Amino acid sequence: MPVNSRPARGMRDFLPEDVRRREYVIAIVSDVYQRYGFEPLETPALENIETLTGKYGDEGHALMFKVLRRGEHEASGETDLALRYDLTVPLARVVAEHRGKLPKFFKRYQVQPVWRADRPARGRFREFYQCDVDAIGSRSMLIETELCAAVSDVLMALGFRDFVLKLNHRRLLTGVLSSAEIPETLHGAALVAIDKLDKIGIEGVRAELAARGIASTSAERVLEVFAGGLDLQRARDVLAAVPDALAAIGELEDIIALSAATSAGPYLRFDPTLARGLSYYTGAIMEIAVPDLPGSLGGGGRYDGLIGMFLGEDIPACGFSLGLERILVVMAERGMFPAHVQRGVAAVLVTLFEGEPAEEALRLASELRAHGLRVELYPEPDKLGKQFKYAASRGIPRVAILGSDERARGVLTIKDLTTGAQTTVGRAEAPAALGAVDET
């Protein structure tokens, strides 16, 4: 009986088209982040279990892929390692481990896969790439402002124009919960429920708050605040007796004012219901939303206490994570990828005729590649029609034909499969004539 060839549930094989699309997006992400002064970083797929536990809250802990001890310890059923859950906690470990080698203000971006034992859904997988960008070492609101600008530049470079960059603050949310007399021990549970307001609505959140042990009177006070269309001025009125929340509102006002000088300004919106479920956030939080897509394309925020879990002292930190897989899904559905990403790696096919010397075809392919062209060589002698058909099936727009007649005349015949036109050019002019293919 044949072995099941499907990948594990929630995992995928990445075929050439998938990889081309991913590499296209990653190249744009990397280019934009480097222009903002961020440097690349990579960390191991496996982390010690104690590195990851206690950093994501109960829900995050339940979604961790834990690894059993190996060899003689396997029978114990214990775990000592886990697959990387996100890129933020590994970054915190790196900063703690290599602090003496890093600059005062460490700015890094990181594009690597992470793993979560989640329920697979549209645009949601158990193995997926994240694109993180983080700044370590400053409490200035310029950090949040530049992160929002960098992320906005990435999305615009990819072709997005209809996104919204939601903004809120964890200490503002904490003020709302405290004013509703929700015990601090239940704040994390309440925030997880509130974060789902745009997905499950008021009634769904009301039910979830009750299921999480929040008293009905407190739940109603919280829902009344959010249902009333809380803006920053009303937040000041509601939380006038909570100094920490007022300071948070001031920080949000600073970010919004500063962002008016950046590309993020038109896209930034205060959203009082944005909570971000991860427990390590301490300040401003952000999330990207686009129409017709449940959930978000990414999010982030300030987490000044996380690195301190490794160092024993608070180190200011703020970051943003783009959900690469969700971006790829939306771009594919909307037809946002350029033609050269869609059509494949080769822009030119060099033909091979029966009885013709293969060395000549190899020589032509080498000449064209030396001029920067992406060239595929047909590997077997075959009828010209079949070679045309193969090129069309691979999305290769032009075919370079070098038969005995062309060699004798020192020319090359070029077949444009897009228009059907066929032209003859001198051998020396061929690279320039074919070069326009790679420019589109």
VOPAGU-2260 file (C-alpha; in pm, 1 decimal, decimal comma):
REM VOPAGU-2260
SITE   aa  ch    i         X         Y         Z
SITE  MET   A    0       0,0       0,0       0,0
SITE  PRO   A    1     143,3     342,8     -93,4
SITE  VAL   A    2     252,9     565,2     194,7
SITE  ASN   A    3      36,9     874,5     253,2
SITE  SER   A    4     217,3    1158,0      73,0
SITE  ARG   A    5      30,6    1447,9     232,5
SITE  PRO   A    6     224,4    1677,2     466,8
SITE  ALA   A    7     125,5    1688,1     833,8
SITE  ARG   A    8    -197,3    1882,2     903,0
SITE  GLY   A    9    -133,7    2254,6     915,1
SITE  MET   A   10     200,1    2215,0     731,4
SITE  ARG   A   11     263,5    2266,5     360,9
SITE  ASP   A   12     500,1    2184,4      78,2
SITE  PHE   A   13     625,0    2502,3     -88,0
SITE  LEU   A   14     628,1    2454,4    -465,5
SITE  PRO   A   15     837,2    2686,0    -688,8
SITE  GLU   A   16     556,8    2940,7    -735,2
SITE  ASP   A   17     504,9    2955,5    -357,5
SITE  VAL   A   18     874,5    3008,8    -294,4
SITE  ARG   A   19     900,1    3278,6    -562,2
SITE  ARG   A   20     615,2    3470,8    -404,3
SITE  ARG   A   21     759,3    3437,4     -55,4
SITE  GLU   A   22    1105,9    3545,1    -167,0
SITE  TYR   A   23     955,9    3845,8    -347,1
SITE  VAL   A   24     779,8    3962,5     -29,5
SITE  ILE   A   25    1081,5    3892,9     192,6
SITE  ALA   A   26    1307,3    4090,9     -41,8
SITE  ILE   A   27    1079,6    4395,1     -13,1
SITE  VAL   A   28    1049,3    4357,2     365,3
SITE  SER   A   29    1427,4    4330,8     404,2
SITE  ASP   A   30    1493,9    4626,8     175,6
SITE  VAL   A   31    1253,0    4856,0     362,1
SITE  TYR   A   32    1373,9    4754,9     707,8
SITE  GLN   A   33    1738,3    4801,4     609,6
SITE  ARG   A   34    1656,2    5154,7     491,5
SITE  TYR   A   35    1537,4    5222,2     847,4
SITE  GLY   A   36    1867,6    5096,6     991,5
SITE  PHE   A   37    1754,2    4750,6    1105,5
SITE  GLU   A   38    2004,5    4463,4    1086,4
SITE  PRO   A   39    1934,2    4092,7    1014,8
SITE  LEU   A   40    1927,4    3827,4    1288,7
SITE  GLU   A   41    1858,3    3453,1    1296,0
SITE  THR   A   42    1795,2    3222,9    1593,5
SITE  PRO   A   43    1761,9    2841,4    1628,8
SITE  ALA   A   44    1436,3    2660,6    1550,7
SITE  LEU   A   45    1455,9    2489,8    1891,6
SITE  GLU   A   46    1471,0    2674,2    2222,7
SITE  ASN   A   47    1506,1    2542,1    2576,3
SITE  ILE   A   48    1157,8    2491,7    2717,4
SITE  GLU   A   49    1224,7    2726,8    3009,0
SITE  THR   A   50    1311,9    3003,0    2761,1
SITE  LEU   A   51     959,6    2999,0    2616,6
SITE  THR   A   52     735,7    2904,0    2908,2
SITE  GLY   A   53     572,6    3181,3    3106,3
SITE  LYS   A   54     605,4    3437,0    2824,5
SITE  TYR   A   55     284,4    3394,0    2623,3
SITE  GLY   A   56       4,1    3338,5    2874,5
SITE  ASP   A   57    -199,1    3020,2    2915,1
SITE  GLU   A   58    -333,1    3011,2    2558,3
SITE  GLY   A   59      10,8    3058,6    2408,1
SITE  HIS   A   60     159,9    2790,9    2631,3
SITE  ALA   A   61    -106,3    2543,6    2515,6
SITE  LEU   A   62     -12,5    2603,9    2151,0
SITE  MET   A   63     358,2    2534,2    2194,3
SITE  PHE   A   64     508,9    2236,0    2009,3
SITE  LYS   A   65     708,2    2066,8    2284,8
SITE  VAL   A   66     984,8    1816,0    2212,8
SITE  LEU   A   67    1026,3    1497,6    2420,2
SITE  ARG   A   68    1359,9    1418,1    2575,9
SITE  ARG   A   69    1557,5    1185,6    2354,8
SITE  GLY   A   70    1752,5     860,3    2390,1
SITE  GLU   A   71    1744,2     697,2    2732,5
SITE  HIS   A   72    1523,6     981,0    2865,3
SITE  GLU   A   73    1250,1     932,8    2603,5
SITE  ALA   A   74    1039,3     701,8    2822,4
SITE  SER   A   75    1009,5     974,0    3087,4
SITE  GLY   A   76     761,8    1168,3    2872,1
SITE  GLU   A   77     931,5    1490,0    2981,1
SITE  THR   A   78    1012,8    1781,7    2752,1
SITE  ASP   A   79    1326,0    1992,9    2753,5
SITE  LEU   A   80    1294,1    2174,6    2419,5
SITE  ALA   A   81    1020,6    2345,6    2218,2
SITE  LEU   A   82     989,9    2471,9    1862,1
SITE  ARG   A   83    1016,4    2848,6    1831,6
SITE  TYR   A   84     669,2    2997,6    1903,7
SITE  ASP   A   85     753,2    3348,3    1786,8
SITE  LEU   A   86    1061,7    3558,4    1715,4
SITE  THR   A   87    1028,3    3803,0    2005,1
SITE  VAL   A   88    1118,3    3581,7    2299,8
SITE  PRO   A   89    1424,4    3439,4    2116,6
SITE  LEU   A   90    1527,8    3801,1    2049,3
SITE  ALA   A   91    1502,4    3877,9    2420,6
SITE  ARG   A   92    1724,8    3577,5    2495,2
SITE  VAL   A   93    1979,0    3692,2    2233,2
SITE  VAL   A   94    1992,9    4042,8    2384,1
SITE  ALA   A   95    2048,9    3895,3    2729,7
SITE  GLU   A   96    2314,1    3653,3    2601,9
SITE  HIS   A   97    2508,1    3894,5    2379,0
SITE  ARG   A   98    2439,4    4228,8    2542,5
SITE  GLY   A   99    2807,7    4325,3    2555,9
SITE  LYS   A  100    2842,5    4284,6    2175,9
SITE  LEU   A  101    2531,7    4479,3    2077,9
SITE  PRO   A  102    2497,9    4857,0    2024,5
SITE  LYS   A  103    2318,3    5082,8    2273,9
SITE  PHE   A  104    2018,8    5096,9    2042,2
SITE  PHE   A  105    1990,1    4753,5    1882,4
SITE  LYS   A  106    1760,0    4744,5    1579,1
SITE  ARG   A  107    1701,3    4408,2    1415,6
SITE  TYR   A  108    1470,0    4242,1    1166,3
SITE  GLN   A  109    1421,6    3866,9    1143,2
SITE  VAL   A  110    1238,7    3650,0     887,7
SITE  GLN   A  111    1210,6    3285,6     994,6
SITE  PRO   A  112     945,6    3017,1    1045,6
SITE  VAL   A  113     766,8    2964,5    1376,6
SITE  TRP   A  114     543,8    2679,2    1491,6
SITE  ARG   A  115     213,4    2676,5    1678,4
SITE  ALA   A  116     -19,9    2385,5    1752,6
SITE  ASP   A  117    -313,9    2593,4    1630,9
SITE  ARG   A  118    -631,6    2492,7    1449,0
SITE  PRO   A  119    -555,7    2532,1    1075,6
SITE  ALA   A  120    -781,7    2780,2     892,9
SITE  ARG   A  121    -780,2    3016,7     594,5
SITE  GLY   A  122    -443,6    3190,1     605,4
SITE  ARG   A  123    -354,5    3023,0     936,0
SITE  PHE   A  124    -106,2    2735,0     959,6
SITE  ARG   A  125      92,6    2542,6    1219,0
SITE  GLU   A  126     420,4    2629,3    1051,1
SITE  PHE   A  127     450,1    2978,3     911,9
SITE  TYR   A  128     698,1    3259,1     857,3
SITE  GLN   A  129     705,5    3577,7    1058,3
SITE  CYS   A  130     873,0    3903,8     958,9
SITE  ASP   A  131     973,7    4079,2    1279,2
SITE  VAL   A  132    1127,0    4420,0    1329,1
SITE  ASP   A  133    1230,5    4535,5    1677,9
SITE  ALA   A  134    1416,5    4821,0    1845,4
SITE  ILE   A  135    1586,9    4765,6    2180,8
SITE  GLY   A  136    1715,8    5027,3    2425,3
SITE  SER   A  137    1486,3    5332,3    2408,4
SITE  ARG   A  138    1156,8    5435,9    2567,9
SITE  SER   A  139    1105,4    5720,9    2318,9
SITE  MET   A  140     776,5    5728,3    2127,8
SITE  LEU   A  141     987,8    5784,5    1817,6
SITE  ILE   A  142    1043,6    5407,1    1826,0
SITE  GLU   A  143     672,2    5328,3    1791,4
SITE  THR   A  144     640,1    5600,6    1529,4
SITE  GLU   A  145     922,6    5464,7    1313,4
SITE  LEU   A  146     799,7    5107,0    1346,3
SITE  CYS   A  147     455,2    5212,4    1224,0
SITE  ALA   A  148     618,3    5401,2     935,3
SITE  ALA   A  149     841,8    5108,2     838,1
SITE  VAL   A  150     551,3    4862,7     839,0
SITE  SER   A  151     338,8    5106,2     636,6
SITE  ASP   A  152     621,2    5142,2     383,3
SITE  VAL   A  153     641,6    4762,9     350,2
SITE  LEU   A  154     269,5    4729,7     285,5
SITE  MET   A  155     266,5    5013,9      33,5
SITE  ALA   A  156     569,3    4867,0    -146,6
SITE  LEU   A  157     375,8    4539,5    -173,4
SITE  GLY   A  158      78,1    4720,9    -324,7
SITE  PHE   A  159    -157,9    4756,4     -25,8
SITE  ARG   A  160    -356,3    5079,6      -3,7
SITE  ASP   A  161    -661,7    4980,5     201,0
SITE  PHE   A  162    -502,8    4875,8     530,4
SITE  VAL   A  163    -565,9    5026,8     873,5
SITE  LEU   A  164    -295,3    5043,6    1139,6
SITE  LYS   A  165    -481,4    5010,0    1468,9
SITE  LEU   A  166    -327,3    5162,3    1782,2
SITE  ASN   A  167    -399,6    5118,2    2153,1
SITE  HIS   A  168    -214,8    5098,9    2484,0
SITE  ARG   A  169    -201,0    4819,6    2738,5
SITE  ARG   A  170    -200,4    5061,4    3034,9
SITE  LEU   A  171    -513,0    5231,3    2899,2
SITE  LEU   A  172    -683,0    4891,2    2885,6
SITE  THR   A  173    -559,2    4812,1    3235,4
SITE  GLY   A  174    -715,1    5139,8    3352,4
SITE  VAL   A  175   -1050,4    5042,3    3199,3
SITE  LEU   A  176   -1038,2    4700,1    3367,4
SITE  SER   A  177    -938,1    4847,5    3703,2
SITE  SER   A  178   -1212,4    5109,6    3686,7
SITE  ALA   A  179   -1458,7    4824,4    3624,2
SITE  GLU   A  180   -1327,8    4655,2    3942,9
SITE  ILE   A  181   -1192,1    4350,2    3763,1
SITE  PRO   A  182    -924,1    4189,8    3984,7
SITE  GLU   A  183    -570,2    4223,3    3851,0
SITE  THR   A  184    -537,3    3843,6    3850,1
SITE  LEU   A  185    -810,9    3832,1    3584,5
SITE  HIS   A  186    -678,8    4113,8    3364,7
SITE  GLY   A  187    -500,6    3875,6    3127,9
SITE  ALA   A  188    -813,5    3664,0    3081,3
SITE  ALA   A  189   -1026,9    3973,8    3025,3
SITE  LEU   A  190    -786,2    4112,8    2763,6
SITE  VAL   A  191    -791,1    3786,4    2567,7
SITE  ALA   A  192   -1171,8    3811,9    2551,1
SITE  ILE   A  193   -1177,2    4183,4    2462,4
SITE  ASP   A  194    -926,1    4123,0    2183,7
SITE  LYS   A  195   -1191,2    3910,8    2009,1
SITE  LEU   A  196   -1452,8    4187,9    1999,5
SITE  ASP   A  197   -1418,0    4243,8    1623,9
SITE  LYS   A  198   -1447,6    3869,1    1560,2
SITE  ILE   A  199   -1728,0    3755,2    1793,8
SITE  GLY   A  200   -1910,1    4079,3    1877,1
SITE  ILE   A  201   -2043,9    4219,3    2205,1
SITE  GLU   A  202   -2252,4    3912,3    2290,7
SITE  GLY   A  203   -1964,4    3677,2    2222,1
SITE  VAL   A  204   -1728,8    3879,4    2441,6
SITE  ARG   A  205   -1992,5    3900,9    2715,3
SITE  ALA   A  206   -2019,8    3521,0    2715,8
SITE  GLU   A  207   -1644,4    3475,5    2710,1
SITE  LEU   A  208   -1590,0    3719,0    2998,1
SITE  ALA   A  209   -1841,1    3521,5    3202,2
SITE  ALA   A  210   -1670,2    3194,1    3111,0
SITE  ARG   A  211   -1339,6    3341,0    3228,4
SITE  GLY   A  212   -1478,0    3425,9    3570,7
SITE  ILE   A  213   -1545,1    3797,7    3523,4
SITE  ALA   A  214   -1838,5    3920,8    3733,3
SITE  SER   A  215   -2136,3    4028,5    3521,3
SITE  THR   A  216   -2142,5    4381,0    3670,8
SITE  SER   A  217   -1774,7    4431,4    3584,9
SITE  ALA   A  218   -1823,0    4285,0    3237,8
SITE  GLU   A  219   -2110,9    4523,9    3166,9
SITE  ARG   A  220   -1905,6    4824,6    3277,3
SITE  VAL   A  221   -1624,8    4723,0    3043,0
SITE  LEU   A  222   -1859,0    4661,6    2751,3
SITE  GLU   A  223   -2035,9    4993,4    2814,0
SITE  VAL   A  224   -1704,8    5177,5    2777,7
SITE  PHE   A  225   -1620,2    5008,6    2447,7
SITE  ALA   A  226   -1973,5    5013,5    2307,4
SITE  GLY   A  227   -1984,3    5390,1    2362,2
SITE  GLY   A  228   -1728,8    5460,3    2091,7
SITE  LEU   A  229   -1431,8    5544,3    2308,7
SITE  ASP   A  230   -1198,8    5805,5    2159,2
SITE  LEU   A  231    -892,3    5953,4    2326,4
SITE  GLN   A  232   -1079,6    6254,5    2465,6
SITE  ARG   A  233   -1356,2    6038,1    2612,5
SITE  ALA   A  234   -1088,2    5801,6    2744,9
SITE  ARG   A  235    -938,5    6097,9    2932,7
SITE  ASP   A  236   -1278,9    6169,5    3087,0
SITE  VAL   A  237   -1353,4    5805,1    3175,2
SITE  LEU   A  238   -1006,8    5743,7    3321,8
SITE  ALA   A  239    -947,6    6085,4    3479,6
SITE  ALA   A  240    -882,8    5923,4    3817,5
SITE  VAL   A  241    -627,0    5673,3    3682,8
SITE  PRO   A  242    -288,3    5853,3    3640,8
SITE  ASP   A  243    -119,7    5558,4    3469,3
SITE  ALA   A  244    -394,7    5541,3    3207,0
SITE  LEU   A  245    -371,7    5917,2    3147,2
SITE  ALA   A  246       2,9    5880,4    3086,5
SITE  ALA   A  247     -74,6    5604,7    2836,1
SITE  ILE   A  248    -322,6    5828,8    2654,6
SITE  GLY   A  249     -52,2    6096,0    2635,5
SITE  GLU   A  250     184,8    5846,3    2471,5
SITE  LEU   A  251     -79,6    5751,9    2214,2
SITE  GLU   A  252    -136,8    6119,1    2134,9
SITE  ASP   A  253     239,2    6161,5    2086,5
SITE  ILE   A  254     257,8    5866,5    1846,3
SITE  ILE   A  255     -35,9    5994,6    1641,8
SITE  ALA   A  256     105,8    6348,7    1627,9
SITE  LEU   A  257     454,5    6230,6    1531,2
SITE  SER   A  258     316,2    5992,2    1269,2
SITE  ALA   A  259     168,6    6285,5    1079,2
SITE  ALA   A  260     525,2    6340,6     950,7
SITE  THR   A  261     556,1    5980,6     821,6
SITE  SER   A  262     394,1    5745,0     573,7
SITE  ALA   A  263     192,9    5585,6     857,9
SITE  GLY   A  264      -9,0    5900,5     932,6
SITE  PRO   A  265    -302,7    5837,2     694,2
SITE  TYR   A  266    -338,9    5475,8     806,4
SITE  LEU   A  267    -316,0    5511,7    1185,7
SITE  ARG   A  268    -636,3    5475,0    1389,2
SITE  PHE   A  269    -694,3    5459,1    1764,8
SITE  ASP   A  270    -889,1    5140,3    1840,6
SITE  PRO   A  271    -989,4    5107,1    2208,9
SITE  THR   A  272   -1083,9    4738,7    2172,2
SITE  LEU   A  273    -743,6    4630,3    2042,1
SITE  ALA   A  274    -586,7    4419,1    2317,1
SITE  ARG   A  275    -325,8    4182,6    2165,3
SITE  GLY   A  276    -346,1    3852,8    2352,2
SITE  LEU   A  277      22,2    3804,1    2441,7
SITE  SER   A  278      92,8    3878,0    2806,1
SITE  TYR   A  279     433,1    4044,7    2767,0
SITE  TYR   A  280     309,0    4375,3    2619,3
SITE  THR   A  281     351,9    4673,9    2853,1
SITE  GLY   A  282     277,1    4984,5    2644,9
SITE  ALA   A  283     150,5    5087,6    2303,0
SITE  ILE   A  284      15,6    4803,3    2088,2
SITE  MET   A  285     -48,4    4798,0    1712,9
SITE  GLU   A  286    -225,0    4574,4    1460,6
SITE  ILE   A  287    -286,3    4579,2    1083,5
SITE  ALA   A  288    -631,8    4512,1     943,3
SITE  VAL   A  289    -747,2    4487,7     580,9
SITE  PRO   A  290   -1104,2    4456,2     449,7
SITE  ASP   A  291   -1254,5    4109,3     404,0
SITE  LEU   A  292    -989,0    3932,9     613,8
SITE  PRO   A  293   -1073,3    3804,9     961,8
SITE  GLY   A  294    -788,2    3866,4    1201,7
SITE  SER   A  295    -488,9    4076,2    1105,7
SITE  LEU   A  296    -184,6    4091,8     879,0
SITE  GLY   A  297      40,7    4150,6    1177,8
SITE  GLY   A  298      80,5    4332,2    1503,0
SITE  GLY   A  299     313,2    4427,5    1780,4
SITE  GLY   A  300     382,6    4666,4    2060,9
SITE  ARG   A  301     609,3    4768,3    2346,4
SITE  TYR   A  302     736,9    4497,2    2583,2
SITE  ASP   A  303     972,7    4667,0    2827,5
SITE  GLY   A  304     966,1    4381,1    3079,4
SITE  LEU   A  305    1037,1    4077,4    2862,4
SITE  ILE   A  306    1416,0    4101,9    2830,8
SITE  GLY   A  307    1431,8    4165,8    3205,2
SITE  MET   A  308    1305,3    3811,1    3258,5
SITE  PHE   A  309    1646,6    3699,2    3133,0
SITE  LEU   A  310    1863,1    3982,6    3269,5
SITE  GLY   A  311    1694,5    4076,5    3595,3
SITE  GLU   A  312    1651,8    4440,3    3483,8
SITE  ASP   A  313    1406,0    4608,8    3250,4
SITE  ILE   A  314    1535,4    4682,2    2900,8
SITE  PRO   A  315    1311,2    4901,1    2679,1
SITE  ALA   A  316    1191,3    4714,7    2370,1
SITE  CYS   A  317     927,9    4754,9    2101,3
SITE  GLY   A  318     855,1    4551,2    1791,3
SITE  PHE   A  319     618,8    4456,8    1511,5
SITE  SER   A  320     555,2    4118,7    1348,8
SITE  LEU   A  321     412,2    4078,4     999,7
SITE  GLY   A  322     220,6    3758,7     924,0
SITE  LEU   A  323     393,0    3663,7     600,5
SITE  GLU   A  324     158,9    3374,0     521,7
SITE  ARG   A  325    -152,4    3586,0     554,0
SITE  ILE   A  326       3,7    3856,4     337,8
SITE  LEU   A  327      80,4    3594,1      70,8
SITE  VAL   A  328    -276,7    3462,7      79,3
SITE  VAL   A  329    -429,0    3809,0      38,0
SITE  MET   A  330    -184,7    3909,8    -236,5
SITE  ALA   A  331    -252,6    3589,2    -430,5
SITE  GLU   A  332    -630,0    3631,0    -401,1
SITE  ARG   A  333    -609,5    3992,5    -514,5
SITE  GLY   A  334    -362,5    3924,3    -799,0
SITE  MET   A  335    -102,0    4160,8    -652,6
SITE  PHE   A  336     214,2    3979,6    -763,8
SITE  PRO   A  337     410,9    4121,3   -1061,2
SITE  ALA   A  338     428,0    3922,4   -1384,9
SITE  HIS   A  339     791,5    3818,0   -1338,6
SITE  VAL   A  340     704,5    3657,2   -1003,0
SITE  GLN   A  341     409,8    3474,7   -1154,3
SITE  ARG   A  342     572,4    3342,6   -1468,9
SITE  GLY   A  343     871,5    3159,6   -1325,3
SITE  VAL   A  344    1245,3    3172,5   -1294,8
SITE  ALA   A  345    1339,5    3173,1   -1665,2
SITE  ALA   A  346    1273,3    3456,6   -1908,6
SITE  VAL   A  347    1422,5    3278,2   -2212,4
SITE  LEU   A  348    1424,4    2917,6   -2333,3
SITE  VAL   A  349    1716,2    2808,4   -2553,4
SITE  THR   A  350    1608,8    2533,0   -2792,7
SITE  LEU   A  351    1792,6    2213,4   -2884,7
SITE  PHE   A  352    1746,8    2046,5   -3225,1
SITE  GLU   A  353    1797,0    1682,6   -3324,0
SITE  GLY   A  354    2142,5    1637,5   -3475,5
SITE  GLU   A  355    2262,1    1983,2   -3371,6
SITE  PRO   A  356    2568,0    2012,4   -3142,6
SITE  ALA   A  357    2457,4    2055,4   -2780,2
SITE  GLU   A  358    2773,0    2257,8   -2714,8
SITE  GLU   A  359    2636,8    2543,5   -2929,4
SITE  ALA   A  360    2314,6    2558,8   -2728,3
SITE  LEU   A  361    2517,0    2552,4   -2405,0
SITE  ARG   A  362    2742,5    2828,9   -2537,7
SITE  LEU   A  363    2441,3    3047,7   -2626,4
SITE  ALA   A  364    2281,5    2992,3   -2285,2
SITE  SER   A  365    2609,7    3087,9   -2115,3
SITE  GLU   A  366    2639,1    3406,5   -2324,6
SITE  LEU   A  367    2288,7    3516,8   -2232,9
SITE  ARG   A  368    2335,7    3435,3   -1863,1
SITE  ALA   A  369    2659,0    3636,4   -1862,6
SITE  HIS   A  370    2445,4    3938,1   -1954,1
SITE  GLY   A  371    2219,6    3879,6   -1653,9
SITE  LEU   A  372    1937,2    3698,5   -1832,3
SITE  ARG   A  373    1745,5    3413,6   -1668,7
SITE  VAL   A  374    1781,8    3126,9   -1915,8
SITE  GLU   A  375    1657,5    2768,1   -1925,2
SITE  LEU   A  376    1808,9    2518,6   -2171,4
SITE  TYR   A  377    1577,6    2256,0   -2318,0
SITE  PRO   A  378    1759,2    1934,8   -2213,9
SITE  GLU   A  379    1663,7    1696,8   -2497,5
SITE  PRO   A  380    1647,9    1730,7   -2877,9
SITE  ASP   A  381    1282,1    1767,0   -2975,7
SITE  LYS   A  382    1042,4    1916,1   -3229,8
SITE  LEU   A  383    1030,3    2292,5   -3215,9
SITE  GLY   A  384     654,2    2293,3   -3153,6
SITE  LYS   A  385     696,3    2081,1   -2843,3
SITE  GLN   A  386     967,8    2313,6   -2712,6
SITE  PHE   A  387     736,5    2612,3   -2766,7
SITE  LYS   A  388     461,1    2428,1   -2581,9
SITE  TYR   A  389     695,0    2350,3   -2293,9
SITE  ALA   A  390     804,8    2715,5   -2268,5
SITE  ALA   A  391     442,1    2829,1   -2263,1
SITE  SER   A  392     356,5    2579,8   -1987,5
SITE  ARG   A  393     646,6    2713,8   -1777,1
SITE  GLY   A  394     546,3    3075,9   -1830,9
SITE  ILE   A  395     865,7    3150,2   -2027,1
SITE  PRO   A  396     776,4    3440,8   -2258,3
SITE  ARG   A  397    1045,4    3405,7   -2527,8
SITE  VAL   A  398    1233,6    3129,2   -2703,8
SITE  ALA   A  399    1584,9    3165,3   -2848,9
SITE  ILE   A  400    1624,7    2945,2   -3159,4
SITE  LEU   A  401    1973,9    2853,7   -3277,1
SITE  GLY   A  402    1966,1    2608,6   -3565,8
SITE  SER   A  403    2221,7    2539,4   -3839,1
SITE  ASP   A  404    2085,0    2822,0   -4054,8
SITE  GLU   A  405    2114,0    3074,5   -3769,6
SITE  ARG   A  406    2467,7    2961,0   -3688,7
SITE  ALA   A  407    2575,3    2993,7   -4050,9
SITE  ARG   A  408    2439,0    3350,4   -4068,1
SITE  GLY   A  409    2560,2    3451,7   -3720,0
SITE  VAL   A  410    2208,5    3536,8   -3605,2
SITE  LEU   A  411    1949,6    3426,0   -3353,8
SITE  THR   A  412    1575,0    3380,6   -3405,9
SITE  ILE   A  413    1356,2    3501,6   -3118,6
SITE  LYS   A  414     999,5    3377,4   -3079,1
SITE  ASP   A  415     776,2    3590,9   -2856,1
SITE  LEU   A  416     515,3    3353,3   -2713,9
SITE  THR   A  417     308,3    3641,4   -2577,9
SITE  THR   A  418     246,9    3808,9   -2913,6
SITE  GLY   A  419     338,4    3526,7   -3152,7
SITE  ALA   A  420     588,4    3752,7   -3330,6
SITE  GLN   A  421     917,0    3607,6   -3454,9
SITE  THR   A  422    1224,6    3821,0   -3523,6
SITE  THR   A  423    1586,3    3763,2   -3624,6
SITE  VAL   A  424    1872,6    3959,2   -3466,8
SITE  GLY   A  425    2250,1    3946,2   -3487,0
SITE  ARG   A  426    2413,4    3720,5   -3228,4
SITE  ALA   A  427    2584,0    4017,9   -3062,9
SITE  GLU   A  428    2253,2    4207,4   -3031,7
SITE  ALA   A  429    2062,3    3909,8   -2889,9
SITE  PRO   A  430    2126,7    3982,2   -2516,9
SITE  ALA   A  431    1996,7    4338,9   -2553,7
SITE  ALA   A  432    1694,4    4223,1   -2756,5
SITE  LEU   A  433    1605,9    3963,6   -2492,9
SITE  GLY   A  434    1699,6    4183,5   -2197,8
SITE  ALA   A  435    1364,8    4364,9   -2201,2
SITE  VAL   A  436    1201,9    4040,4   -2083,4
SITE  ASP   A  437    1369,5    4055,6   -1744,4
SITE  GLU   A  438    1272,1    4417,8   -1693,3
SITE  THR   A  439     898,2    4346,8   -1679,0
